[in-house]
């Protein structure tokens, strides 16, 4: 099935994939809550758009969750660990949770306004991170030397804390290895190759898990700081959202953060949430 859509004055071919073999170097569309606004604003460009809803698994079967499952499905399924359910519940409005998919949420672009306004920042191939000297109240406090953007996915932090692994049409890997810090020679923030699509995620059942979130509004806002904690066989993993260009697996203390002048408050918020999360696991 093929049709055409407008992309900032250009025609964009839309077709529906019928099998994994039908994929090619195109833009992939599932829920569309992330991709469609990026296309509309000219931040993502391509010649063709492939609807993958018919070929990406959707259901929840014990530990295995299809990448096409919506956040609304995950937040209410008792098979899903508490940290992931709560991360989904707090991630967006009900309307967006009914549309947004697990796979799409993991691949969210940064909410940095310099990137969103298409400034020639380092993620756009430029030679400056404008947030470092500009407005950075909501930006990264870890790994912020090259790019100070903050990864917005609550769900990604929960899956990293849970030690989840994902399967694509080409390989299997830990969710933590889906992400990479951008650098001078490679500005990408994920390790996905062209034409590679997430199919499903395997989420081990922890002994206990929790997700806590500080945000500007009481509900349905991106994380200022999100903290996911999971404990299994006496081992605790803590991952943070909103504090680094990628979901941040905490290795040591929050004191290792390198905040910028106007976001140092995030260090105190992160410390408080980590304490609360660990106390919840002990309760």
Backbone as CSV, one residue per row, in Angstrom:
resi,resn,N_x,N_y,N_z,CA_x,CA_y,CA_z,C_x,C_y,C_z
1,UNK,0.846,-1.176,0.000,0.000,0.000,0.000,0.890,1.238,0.000
2,UNK,0.621,2.163,-0.896,1.448,3.355,-1.009,0.570,4.602,-1.081
3,UNK,1.050,5.672,-0.511,0.408,6.969,-0.659,1.496,8.016,-0.498
4,UNK,1.111,9.273,-0.526,2.101,10.346,-0.411,1.658,11.339,0.639
5,UNK,2.623,11.855,1.408,2.363,12.894,2.404,3.333,14.044,2.176
6,UNK,2.948,15.213,2.626,3.791,16.389,2.506,4.787,16.440,3.656
7,UNK,6.028,16.793,3.399,7.067,16.931,4.405,7.736,18.278,4.205
8,UNK,7.170,19.325,4.871,7.707,20.684,4.756,7.892,21.080,3.296
9,UNK,6.825,20.880,2.493,6.881,21.265,1.103,7.346,20.165,0.170
10,UNK,7.817,19.039,0.696,8.275,17.927,-0.144,7.288,16.782,-0.029
11,UNK,7.239,15.946,-1.051,6.368,14.776,-1.024,7.120,13.610,-0.383
12,UNK,6.459,12.923,0.527,7.038,11.802,1.247,6.184,10.575,0.973
13,UNK,6.781,9.572,0.381,6.051,8.350,0.064,5.766,7.564,1.338
14,UNK,4.524,7.113,1.500,4.125,6.295,2.636,3.694,4.929,2.139
15,UNK,4.266,3.872,2.700,3.862,2.523,2.338,3.799,1.659,3.583
16,UNK,3.119,0.544,3.496,2.945,-0.372,4.618,3.773,-1.625,4.381
17,UNK,4.637,-1.957,5.342,5.472,-3.158,5.220,4.642,-4.395,5.534
18,UNK,4.863,-5.452,4.763,4.143,-6.705,4.975,5.011,-7.787,5.611
19,UNK,6.326,-7.585,5.661,7.235,-8.549,6.272,8.533,-7.849,6.632
20,UNK,9.352,-8.513,7.449,10.641,-7.943,7.805,11.530,-7.789,6.588
21,UNK,11.350,-8.670,5.606,12.148,-8.586,4.389,11.764,-7.369,3.548
22,UNK,10.631,-6.756,3.886,10.130,-5.624,3.126,10.724,-4.304,3.601
23,UNK,11.546,-4.366,4.667,12.134,-3.145,5.202,13.308,-2.702,4.347
24,UNK,13.525,-1.408,4.320,14.659,-0.846,3.597,15.097,0.410,4.330
25,UNK,16.011,1.145,3.770,16.516,2.350,4.405,15.461,3.449,4.327
26,UNK,14.518,3.407,5.276,13.403,4.339,5.286,13.160,4.800,6.711
27,UNK,12.204,5.707,6.861,11.738,6.091,8.185,10.631,5.146,8.598
28,UNK,10.645,4.690,9.852,9.677,3.717,10.326,8.618,4.404,11.181
29,UNK,7.362,4.063,10.934,6.233,4.665,11.633,5.432,3.588,12.345
30,UNK,5.176,3.795,13.651,4.294,2.897,14.403,3.196,3.750,15.032
31,UNK,3.407,4.234,16.281,2.410,5.109,16.884,2.428,6.509,16.297
32,UNK,3.617,6.995,15.935,3.753,8.291,15.275,3.779,9.488,16.203
33,UNK,3.656,9.284,17.519,3.605,10.428,18.430,4.933,11.173,18.497
34,UNK,6.041,10.501,18.185,7.349,11.153,18.158,7.720,11.570,16.744
35,UNK,7.569,10.663,15.776,8.065,10.913,14.433,7.283,11.988,13.692
36,UNK,5.981,11.967,13.792,5.173,12.907,13.004,5.504,14.364,13.334
37,UNK,5.600,14.761,14.620,6.000,16.152,14.887,7.399,16.491,14.367
38,UNK,8.324,15.530,14.427,9.673,15.789,13.918,9.658,16.003,12.406
39,UNK,8.855,15.221,11.705,8.704,15.412,10.262,8.079,16.765,9.958
40,UNK,7.036,17.093,10.694,6.324,18.352,10.458,7.231,19.554,10.660
41,UNK,8.144,19.448,11.636,9.038,20.561,11.939,10.343,20.521,11.156
42,UNK,10.482,19.560,10.269,11.667,19.494,9.427,12.911,19.005,10.138
43,UNK,12.768,18.387,11.320,13.925,17.892,12.065,14.348,16.502,11.621
44,UNK,13.451,15.784,10.985,13.752,14.482,10.393,13.316,14.538,8.938
45,UNK,14.156,14.020,8.057,13.839,14.040,6.633,14.088,12.668,6.024
46,UNK,13.363,12.353,4.996,13.546,11.100,4.295,12.736,11.100,3.014
47,UNK,12.960,10.086,2.197,12.226,9.966,0.942,10.984,9.103,1.087
48,UNK,11.004,8.176,2.055,9.862,7.284,2.221,9.627,6.998,3.695
49,UNK,8.373,6.715,4.005,7.926,6.429,5.363,7.247,5.072,5.333
50,UNK,7.716,4.145,6.202,7.198,2.779,6.191,6.394,2.515,7.467
51,UNK,5.124,2.179,7.298,4.255,1.813,8.414,4.583,0.372,8.807
52,UNK,5.108,0.174,10.027,5.571,-1.151,10.450,4.623,-1.819,11.443
53,UNK,3.418,-1.286,11.609,2.517,-1.827,12.630,2.113,-3.267,12.378
54,UNK,2.111,-3.696,11.114,1.707,-5.077,10.811,2.812,-6.096,11.059
55,UNK,4.050,-5.653,11.228,5.156,-6.616,11.331,5.890,-6.565,12.664
56,UNK,5.602,-5.566,13.487,6.252,-5.476,14.797,5.336,-6.102,15.845
57,UNK,5.829,-7.064,16.631,5.001,-7.693,17.667,4.432,-6.675,18.634
58,UNK,3.254,-6.979,19.170,2.588,-6.014,20.046,2.269,-6.567,21.426
59,UNK,2.044,-7.841,21.583,1.518,-8.384,22.829,2.518,-8.434,23.968
60,UNK,2.008,-8.811,25.136,2.809,-9.010,26.336,2.669,-10.476,26.730
61,UNK,3.775,-11.187,26.741,3.767,-12.614,27.043,4.830,-12.887,28.100
62,UNK,4.435,-12.769,29.368,5.402,-12.949,30.439,6.470,-11.871,30.375
63,UNK,7.734,-12.290,30.230,8.845,-11.348,30.174,8.992,-10.690,28.809
64,UNK,8.394,-11.252,27.788,8.575,-10.751,26.422,7.489,-9.736,26.089
65,UNK,7.915,-8.540,25.687,6.984,-7.466,25.351,7.257,-7.017,23.922
66,UNK,6.242,-7.047,23.089,6.393,-6.592,21.720,6.654,-5.103,21.662
67,UNK,7.529,-4.689,20.752,7.870,-3.267,20.635,6.683,-2.432,20.189
68,UNK,5.675,-3.072,19.617,4.478,-2.353,19.202,3.457,-2.187,20.297
69,UNK,3.700,-2.759,21.480,2.779,-2.576,22.603,2.727,-1.108,22.985
70,UNK,1.559,-0.606,23.299,1.432,0.794,23.687,1.751,0.967,25.172
71,UNK,2.085,2.183,25.538,2.356,2.477,26.946,1.107,2.221,27.789
72,UNK,-0.061,2.474,27.221,-1.303,2.232,27.954,-1.482,0.747,28.266
73,UNK,-1.086,-0.112,27.351,-1.167,-1.553,27.604,-0.195,-1.971,28.704
74,UNK,0.987,-1.385,28.703,2.008,-1.780,29.666,1.678,-1.309,31.070
75,UNK,1.086,-0.126,31.201,0.890,0.444,32.530,-0.123,-0.329,33.375
76,UNK,-0.928,-1.169,32.756,-1.976,-1.853,33.522,-1.850,-3.372,33.495
77,UNK,-0.771,-3.912,32.931,-0.622,-5.361,32.848,0.179,-5.877,34.031
78,UNK,-0.377,-6.791,34.838,0.322,-7.271,36.038,1.570,-8.082,35.732
79,UNK,1.757,-8.521,34.490,2.986,-9.231,34.130,4.191,-8.299,34.067
80,UNK,3.929,-6.998,33.952,4.983,-6.005,33.760,5.510,-5.557,35.122
81,UNK,6.836,-5.520,35.333,7.377,-5.060,36.620,6.903,-3.656,36.978
82,UNK,6.796,-3.414,38.277,6.243,-2.160,38.776,6.974,-0.936,38.234
83,UNK,8.311,-0.970,38.176,9.057,0.194,37.695,8.656,0.559,36.277
84,UNK,8.466,-0.434,35.419,8.091,-0.161,34.035,6.642,0.292,33.945
85,UNK,5.756,-0.302,34.721,4.362,0.145,34.717,4.258,1.607,35.127
86,UNK,4.976,1.984,36.202,4.896,3.358,36.687,5.554,4.322,35.707
87,UNK,6.661,3.926,35.083,7.305,4.778,34.086,6.353,5.051,32.928
88,UNK,5.619,4.036,32.498,4.644,4.231,31.414,3.499,5.127,31.868
89,UNK,3.020,4.928,33.090,1.890,5.705,33.590,2.219,7.181,33.681
90,UNK,3.473,7.501,34.024,3.880,8.887,34.206,4.430,9.522,32.931
91,UNK,4.529,8.763,31.865,5.271,9.225,30.689,4.559,10.298,29.875
92,UNK,3.242,10.255,29.797,2.545,11.157,28.880,1.074,11.202,29.237
93,UNK,0.325,11.965,28.458,-1.116,12.038,28.663,-1.767,10.723,28.234
94,UNK,-3.012,10.459,28.675,-3.696,9.223,28.263,-3.773,9.069,26.751
95,UNK,-4.002,10.162,26.051,-4.115,10.077,24.593,-2.807,9.601,23.974
96,UNK,-1.683,10.161,24.438,-0.394,9.760,23.887,-0.026,8.340,24.310
97,UNK,-0.391,7.946,25.517,-0.083,6.582,25.959,-0.871,5.546,25.171
98,UNK,-2.044,5.926,24.705,-2.839,5.012,23.881,-2.267,4.845,22.481
99,UNK,-1.469,5.797,22.026,-0.883,5.742,20.698,0.592,5.354,20.719
100,UNK,1.342,5.904,21.666,2.785,5.715,21.692,3.184,4.285,21.990
101,UNK,4.182,3.777,21.292,4.623,2.395,21.445,5.896,2.307,22.275
102,UNK,6.146,1.106,22.765,7.366,0.864,23.534,8.600,1.183,22.696
103,UNK,8.653,0.666,21.478,9.811,0.901,20.626,10.017,2.367,20.322
104,UNK,8.945,3.079,20.030,9.057,4.498,19.731,9.515,5.297,20.935
105,UNK,9.039,4.925,22.117,9.443,5.648,23.316,10.935,5.497,23.577
106,UNK,11.475,4.315,23.321,12.904,4.107,23.523,13.749,4.955,22.582
107,UNK,13.188,5.334,21.446,13.947,6.068,20.429,13.598,7.545,20.383
108,UNK,13.056,8.078,21.466,12.737,9.501,21.503,13.974,10.369,21.274
109,UNK,13.767,11.454,20.577,14.834,12.440,20.418,14.872,13.356,21.628
110,UNK,15.992,14.043,21.800,16.150,14.946,22.922,15.094,16.049,22.907
111,UNK,14.756,16.525,24.105,13.842,17.661,24.206,14.594,18.990,24.254
112,UNK,15.902,18.982,24.048,16.692,20.221,24.068,16.097,21.218,23.074
113,UNK,15.768,22.406,23.555,15.105,23.376,22.669,16.028,23.885,21.576
114,UNK,17.331,23.890,21.793,18.235,24.302,20.721,18.162,23.299,19.568
115,UNK,18.151,22.004,19.899,18.011,20.981,18.864,16.635,21.076,18.210
116,UNK,15.592,21.241,19.031,14.228,21.286,18.512,13.986,22.516,17.645
117,UNK,14.701,23.600,17.910,14.581,24.806,17.090,15.564,24.811,15.922
118,UNK,16.238,23.691,15.744,17.125,23.466,14.594,18.330,24.397,14.572
119,UNK,18.805,24.767,15.767,20.070,25.490,15.828,21.189,24.548,15.363
120,UNK,22.266,25.072,14.812,23.349,24.203,14.316,24.225,23.678,15.467
121,UNK,23.598,22.939,16.362,24.306,22.390,17.522,25.070,21.134,17.114
122,UNK,25.750,20.538,18.075,26.571,19.377,17.751,25.738,18.187,17.284
123,UNK,24.531,18.014,17.814,23.692,16.911,17.339,23.200,17.153,15.921
124,UNK,23.234,18.396,15.478,22.895,18.724,14.085,24.145,18.857,13.217
125,UNK,25.285,18.417,13.751,26.514,18.459,12.967,27.341,19.712,13.150
126,UNK,26.929,20.614,14.043,27.674,21.842,14.263,28.844,21.639,15.208
127,UNK,29.465,22.748,15.603,30.662,22.664,16.437,30.473,23.300,17.808
128,UNK,29.200,23.480,18.238,28.950,24.121,19.533,27.733,23.506,20.195
129,UNK,27.806,23.328,21.519,26.626,22.993,22.311,26.112,24.292,22.905
130,UNK,25.065,24.827,22.349,24.564,26.132,22.763,24.009,26.111,24.177
131,UNK,23.560,24.952,24.635,22.984,24.871,25.983,24.024,25.117,27.061
132,UNK,25.263,24.753,26.798,26.279,24.891,27.845,26.435,26.347,28.284
133,UNK,26.434,27.271,27.347,26.544,28.685,27.689,25.188,29.380,27.696
134,UNK,24.164,28.688,27.221,22.845,29.284,27.146,21.932,28.779,28.244
135,UNK,20.660,28.576,27.904,19.674,28.138,28.882,19.745,26.622,29.023
136,UNK,20.080,26.149,30.217,20.286,24.706,30.407,19.673,24.206,31.699
137,UNK,18.647,24.859,32.194,18.052,24.463,33.460,17.576,23.009,33.456
138,UNK,17.100,22.512,32.325,16.550,21.161,32.251,17.518,20.182,31.597
139,UNK,18.783,20.569,31.464,19.721,19.763,30.699,20.540,18.808,31.567
140,UNK,21.545,18.193,30.964,22.263,17.071,31.564,23.192,17.499,32.686
141,UNK,23.306,16.617,33.683,24.282,16.804,34.763,25.352,15.706,34.739
142,UNK,25.214,14.745,33.859,26.232,13.719,33.621,26.602,13.749,32.141
143,UNK,27.872,13.444,31.839,28.337,13.280,30.449,27.900,14.440,29.563
144,UNK,28.038,15.656,30.063,27.527,16.834,29.356,28.624,17.700,28.745
145,UNK,29.828,17.129,28.578,30.922,17.940,28.049,30.790,18.192,26.546
146,UNK,30.371,17.184,25.768,30.232,17.357,24.322,28.829,17.843,23.957
147,UNK,27.832,17.257,24.593,26.433,17.607,24.338,25.704,17.569,25.677
148,UNK,25.008,18.638,26.020,24.340,18.735,27.320,22.866,18.381,27.252
149,UNK,22.422,17.765,26.160,21.018,17.393,26.063,20.679,16.318,27.088
150,UNK,19.393,16.202,27.417,18.949,15.224,28.414,17.953,14.254,27.788
151,UNK,18.218,12.963,27.926,17.328,11.965,27.343,15.997,11.955,28.087
152,UNK,14.863,12.001,27.366,13.578,12.207,28.027,12.788,10.956,28.384
153,UNK,13.295,9.764,28.082,12.451,8.571,28.206,12.456,7.990,29.615
154,UNK,11.294,8.050,30.283,11.107,7.355,31.552,11.235,5.851,31.356
155,UNK,10.648,5.373,30.282,10.599,3.936,30.004,11.994,3.370,29.800
156,UNK,12.857,4.088,29.098,14.212,3.601,28.856,14.975,3.440,30.164
157,UNK,14.847,4.415,31.066,15.526,4.316,32.357,15.039,3.095,33.128
158,UNK,13.728,2.852,33.113,13.191,1.691,33.818,13.749,0.390,33.242
159,UNK,13.816,0.289,31.923,14.308,-0.941,31.302,15.801,-1.146,31.552
160,UNK,16.566,-0.056,31.593,17.993,-0.180,31.901,18.169,-0.676,33.334
161,UNK,17.412,-0.122,34.275,17.505,-0.571,35.664,17.095,-2.037,35.799
162,UNK,16.129,-2.458,35.018,15.632,-3.841,35.074,16.544,-4.824,34.356
163,UNK,17.581,-4.337,33.698,18.490,-5.225,32.969,17.850,-5.880,31.768
164,UNK,16.927,-5.167,31.113,16.209,-5.724,29.977,17.108,-5.835,28.748
165,UNK,16.755,-6.762,27.872,17.434,-6.911,26.587,16.404,-6.740,25.473
166,UNK,16.869,-6.313,24.316,15.950,-6.149,23.198,16.422,-6.927,21.987
167,UNK,15.463,-7.222,21.126,15.743,-7.951,19.878,15.326,-7.070,18.714
168,UNK,16.218,-6.947,17.746,15.900,-6.232,16.525,15.810,-7.245,15.379
169,UNK,15.600,-6.750,14.179,15.590,-7.642,13.020,16.989,-8.102,12.639
170,UNK,18.016,-7.693,13.427,19.393,-8.068,13.100,20.182,-8.658,14.266
171,UNK,19.777,-8.396,15.516,20.615,-8.814,16.644,19.838,-8.728,17.950
172,UNK,20.481,-9.204,19.040,19.991,-9.016,20.394,21.043,-8.256,21.189
173,UNK,20.599,-7.390,22.098,21.532,-6.605,22.893,20.831,-6.083,24.130
174,UNK,21.590,-5.787,25.208,20.985,-5.130,26.373,20.422,-3.770,25.981
175,UNK,19.326,-3.378,26.610,18.755,-2.066,26.317,19.782,-0.972,26.554
176,UNK,20.628,-1.126,27.578,21.660,-0.117,27.854,22.586,0.082,26.660
177,UNK,22.808,-0.968,25.862,23.713,-0.864,24.716,23.023,-0.333,23.461
178,UNK,21.729,-0.052,23.564,21.043,0.627,22.464,21.526,2.071,22.339
179,UNK,22.057,2.601,23.445,22.409,4.019,23.494,23.916,4.232,23.500
180,UNK,24.335,5.371,22.976,25.735,5.761,22.981,25.822,7.274,23.165
181,UNK,26.879,7.714,23.840,27.096,9.150,23.974,27.593,9.724,22.650
182,UNK,27.044,10.829,22.200,27.519,11.427,20.945,28.955,11.918,21.100
183,UNK,29.683,11.895,20.003,31.081,12.310,20.018,31.396,13.061,18.731
184,UNK,32.594,13.591,18.649,32.995,14.374,17.485,32.890,13.568,16.193
185,UNK,33.265,12.290,16.244,33.269,11.480,15.026,31.960,10.757,14.773
186,UNK,31.033,10.777,15.723,29.743,10.107,15.544,28.718,10.811,16.426
187,UNK,27.816,11.557,15.824,26.876,12.385,16.588,25.617,11.619,17.000
188,UNK,25.519,10.357,16.672,24.318,9.588,17.011,24.245,9.311,18.507
189,UNK,23.021,9.118,19.005,22.821,8.752,20.405,22.291,7.329,20.564
190,UNK,22.118,6.609,19.452,21.764,5.188,19.521,22.713,4.394,18.636
191,UNK,22.699,3.080,18.827,23.560,2.200,18.045,22.796,1.500,16.928
192,UNK,21.543,1.877,16.700,20.778,1.255,15.626,21.373,1.602,14.270
193,UNK,21.448,0.604,13.405,21.915,0.830,12.041,20.740,1.227,11.155
194,UNK,21.028,1.759,9.980,19.974,2.067,9.018,19.225,0.781,8.680
195,UNK,17.906,0.857,8.690,17.096,-0.308,8.373,16.885,-1.265,9.527
196,UNK,17.430,-0.955,10.696,17.274,-1.837,11.859,16.073,-1.370,12.682
197,UNK,15.222,-2.300,13.072,14.005,-1.960,13.799,13.904,-2.825,15.050
198,UNK,13.455,-2.243,16.147,13.255,-2.982,17.395,11.996,-3.831,17.273
199,UNK,12.107,-5.122,17.630,10.973,-6.038,17.539,10.331,-6.300,18.896
200,UNK,11.137,-6.631,19.894,10.575,-6.878,21.219,11.644,-6.713,22.282
201,UNK,11.187,-6.712,23.525,12.064,-6.504,24.675,11.801,-7.611,25.682
202,UNK,12.889,-8.187,26.219,12.783,-9.205,27.262,13.098,-8.535,28.596
203,UNK,12.132,-8.564,29.515,12.259,-7.855,30.788,12.278,-8.863,31.932
204,UNK,13.441,-9.114,32.541,13.495,-10.053,33.661,12.629,-9.572,34.821
205,UNK,12.056,-10.518,35.542,11.234,-10.173,36.704,12.134,-9.922,37.908
206,UNK,12.144,-8.695,38.443,12.994,-8.410,39.597,12.331,-8.868,40.889
207,UNK,13.118,-8.862,41.966,12.497,-9.086,43.267,11.557,-7.942,43.601
208,UNK,12.073,-6.702,43.458,11.264,-5.493,43.648,11.787,-4.426,42.701
209,UNK,10.920,-3.498,42.348,11.351,-2.387,41.500,10.452,-1.198,41.738
210,UNK,10.964,-0.005,41.397,10.214,1.225,41.618,10.681,2.271,40.620
211,UNK,9.785,3.187,40.252,10.154,4.340,39.432,9.579,5.594,40.065
212,UNK,10.436,6.587,40.292,10.045,7.874,40.858,10.447,8.980,39.898
213,UNK,9.682,10.073,39.913,9.906,11.103,38.897,9.616,12.489,39.450
214,UNK,10.531,13.414,39.207,10.305,14.831,39.473,10.076,15.523,38.144
215,UNK,9.028,16.334,38.063,8.690,17.005,36.808,8.100,18.376,37.104
216,UNK,8.027,19.209,36.094,7.549,20.576,36.269,6.075,20.615,36.647
217,UNK,5.277,19.756,36.016,3.867,19.659,36.349,3.627,18.372,37.136
218,UNK,2.477,18.275,37.761,2.190,17.095,38.569,2.096,15.840,37.716
219,UNK,1.613,15.972,36.489,1.461,14.815,35.609,1.835,15.192,34.180
220,UNK,2.237,14.179,33.410,2.339,14.263,31.956,3.373,15.269,31.478
221,UNK,4.489,15.332,32.178,5.593,16.178,31.757,6.842,15.321,31.628
222,UNK,7.818,15.821,30.877,9.087,15.111,30.750,9.852,15.198,32.070
223,UNK,10.713,14.226,32.340,11.370,14.206,33.649,12.416,15.305,33.806
224,UNK,12.334,16.029,34.923,13.485,16.804,35.370,14.545,15.806,35.820
225,UNK,14.119,14.868,36.665,14.917,13.701,37.024,13.966,12.536,37.212
226,UNK,14.270,11.411,36.608,13.546,10.173,36.867,14.513,9.143,37.420
227,UNK,14.060,8.372,38.391,14.921,7.357,38.997,14.194,6.011,38.993
228,UNK,14.805,5.039,38.325,14.319,3.662,38.332,15.284,2.813,39.138
229,UNK,14.751,1.973,40.013,15.588,1.091,40.822,14.984,-0.305,40.805
230,UNK,15.830,-1.296,40.650,15.375,-2.690,40.627,16.344,-3.540,41.441
231,UNK,15.790,-4.452,42.243,16.630,-5.307,43.079,16.304,-6.769,42.795
232,UNK,17.348,-7.547,42.538,17.208,-8.979,42.292,18.368,-9.692,42.968
233,UNK,18.043,-10.685,43.811,19.067,-11.482,44.504,20.085,-10.600,45.222
234,UNK,19.595,-9.539,45.854,20.467,-8.673,46.641,21.235,-7.635,45.863
235,UNK,21.119,-7.636,44.543,21.815,-6.658,43.703,20.836,-5.593,43.228
236,UNK,21.219,-4.334,43.420,20.353,-3.218,43.040,20.960,-2.467,41.864
237,UNK,20.152,-2.193,40.855,20.545,-1.366,39.710,19.685,-0.113,39.723
238,UNK,20.329,1.037,39.524,19.628,2.316,39.504,19.947,3.012,38.187
239,UNK,18.917,3.469,37.503,19.099,4.206,36.249,18.284,5.482,36.305
240,UNK,18.805,6.530,35.680,18.195,7.855,35.749,17.762,8.333,34.367
241,UNK,16.661,9.049,34.345,16.180,9.727,33.132,16.345,11.224,33.314
242,UNK,16.544,11.943,32.220,16.594,13.396,32.252,17.884,13.994,32.771
243,UNK,18.946,13.186,32.890,20.176,13.710,33.496,21.398,13.582,32.595
244,UNK,21.270,12.971,31.438,22.394,12.749,30.528,21.847,12.627,29.111
245,UNK,22.692,12.701,28.091,22.199,12.545,26.719,21.620,11.166,26.434
246,UNK,21.852,10.206,27.333,21.304,8.858,27.208,20.730,8.453,28.564
247,UNK,19.898,7.409,28.633,19.500,6.889,29.945,20.748,6.534,30.735
248,UNK,20.809,6.952,31.991,22.074,6.905,32.728,22.040,5.828,33.806
249,UNK,22.835,4.769,33.612,22.987,3.731,34.632,23.933,4.254,35.694
250,UNK,23.455,4.398,36.899,24.248,5.002,37.963,25.277,3.994,38.467
251,UNK,26.541,4.346,38.302,27.647,3.509,38.748,28.408,4.291,39.812
252,UNK,27.983,4.145,41.046,28.568,4.930,42.116,27.569,5.935,42.644
253,UNK,28.028,7.143,42.944,27.214,8.152,43.606,26.790,9.247,42.651
254,UNK,25.670,9.878,42.968,25.224,11.054,42.222,26.243,12.186,42.361
255,UNK,27.084,12.132,43.381,28.103,13.166,43.581,29.084,13.251,42.413
256,UNK,29.114,12.221,41.564,30.004,12.249,40.397,29.468,13.131,39.279
257,UNK,28.288,13.704,39.466,27.693,14.564,38.441,28.549,15.798,38.195
258,UNK,28.430,16.352,36.997,29.143,17.583,36.618,28.118,18.605,36.133
259,UNK,27.303,19.136,37.036,26.219,20.032,36.616,26.742,21.328,36.030
260,UNK,25.896,21.958,35.242,26.149,23.284,34.713,25.610,24.309,35.717
261,UNK,25.956,25.585,35.570,25.613,26.561,36.609,24.139,26.599,36.993
262,UNK,23.224,26.454,36.019,21.811,26.625,36.334,21.046,25.311,36.472
263,UNK,21.738,24.173,36.454,20.996,22.929,36.703,21.591,22.113,37.851
264,UNK,22.385,22.771,38.709,22.960,22.058,39.852,21.873,21.540,40.793
265,UNK,20.701,22.185,40.797,19.601,21.708,41.630,19.232,20.259,41.321
266,UNK,19.498,19.823,40.069,19.158,18.445,39.697,19.947,17.423,40.520
267,UNK,21.128,17.785,40.968,21.928,16.860,41.776,21.199,16.555,43.072
268,UNK,20.692,17.580,43.725,19.950,17.372,44.970,18.665,16.592,44.732
269,UNK,17.980,16.899,43.630,16.752,16.157,43.308,17.072,14.686,43.076
270,UNK,18.125,14.412,42.315,18.503,13.028,42.030,18.881,12.287,43.308
271,UNK,19.650,12.931,44.189,20.027,12.291,45.448,18.790,11.929,46.265
272,UNK,17.846,12.851,46.347,16.640,12.599,47.133,15.822,11.455,46.542
273,UNK,15.685,11.430,45.223,14.897,10.372,44.593,15.587,9.012,44.704
274,UNK,16.909,8.994,44.590,17.635,7.736,44.747,17.435,7.196,46.168
275,UNK,17.523,8.073,47.175,17.293,7.631,48.558,15.887,7.075,48.723
276,UNK,14.914,7.775,48.170,13.521,7.312,48.286,13.312,5.991,47.557
277,UNK,13.924,5.848,46.405,13.763,4.604,45.648,14.379,3.425,46.392
278,UNK,15.578,3.621,46.931,16.224,2.541,47.664,15.447,2.193,48.938
279,UNK,14.871,3.221,49.591,14.049,2.956,50.780,12.800,2.162,50.403
280,UNK,12.224,2.459,49.232,11.046,1.724,48.788,11.373,0.260,48.525
281,UNK,12.573,-0.013,48.012,12.971,-1.408,47.795,13.172,-2.142,49.107
282,UNK,13.553,-1.412,50.149,13.791,-2.035,51.458,12.516,-2.233,52.256
283,UNK,11.469,-1.491,51.892,10.247,-1.509,52.701,9.553,-2.873,52.657
